[in-house]
């Protein structure tokens, strides 16, 4: 598991931490670059209106400088290297050293000025997804602005009017730039920091990539058949866990920048959808859920009271989205005995392994992998291999987790009598149902009666 480090007290990858320019207000704000994929818990805001910062899963929040009451940020679109999980890196495009780019946090009513420098080999733009803003700041290449040419910087400026959950992404050569990982999160906090206050507020973006084993660059022309489904361009077991102290109110916000929907599912708790792309949902419009589907281009904020201690799975419920790379178009071999064939092939190819005749379980299987790829699943839990990959992580709820502490508390210790156990009694006699299917489709009669019921051909039938 990746260790967590505080953004401003120990991150070795942080370059240029002096955010306020030494040159003066007429200059570009310094571009803060981050190459680490560790979750960086942001400190309280150093100036401006107060707010409760969000925690970006395997990410960080972008520092700003105040310039005559305007919050100035500097985003740099550039090629980046992102580690999806230990053992696999990808050459992506992102912002300020990472993909996704840093989370931008502002407060309702803030005047915001964002300098966007393009260090990509082609033009780009940024669309501020979900923001009410002047049309000319909307970032749609060709429609509302010219593309930002390579080496150039353009400035976006608007008032962050509506509090809520937003994203940023290019509206230029989208198929390529999104497939290459260009995206980021944006949170506009309410002016009143006590409005819908929570104890922990996590954010991440859902992404999808098609990176063949042994390759380092995503295939940008893939339409739907992606092989890596990510939370903030990380796959399990490379995704940090989320933590909460028992009894705390937790918010998780996520945006979907893939090409399909993702039913996001939390174990052990009921949550309510408290926010969408359009802002906060009214309390009377909420109902309890354990899974919420987030459509393409949508955002959701869910909230729950972490009242149930344990290590709770949190994942996309599409089972192929909790798998990592490798082939998905393989025949199903369940029930097919390959023993004889495997013996013959092994004499020619010593490493050959018969696969899947009793299911696909590979959680603890060690196989030689091609260079720069990941096993389909492979996280190690306290009881063995966690047979998951991709969009999967764990929400760790603990009685003794300190407030504001995001460090990993280790595995849950189950109180006596609360762990599933093996039953050692004698197996009962198997009873076949003959009434399955009900009236519309009665089940077949037991096999031993078939012969008995058959009407034998006879030359005298009908007489
Ligand atoms: Cu999914």
Boltz pocket constraint, residues with backbone or C-beta under 6 A from the ligand:
constraints:
  - pocket:
      binder: B
      contacts: [[A, 229], [A, 261], [A, 262], [A, 263], [A, 316], [A, 317], [A, 318], [A, 321], [A, 391]]
      max_distance: 6.0
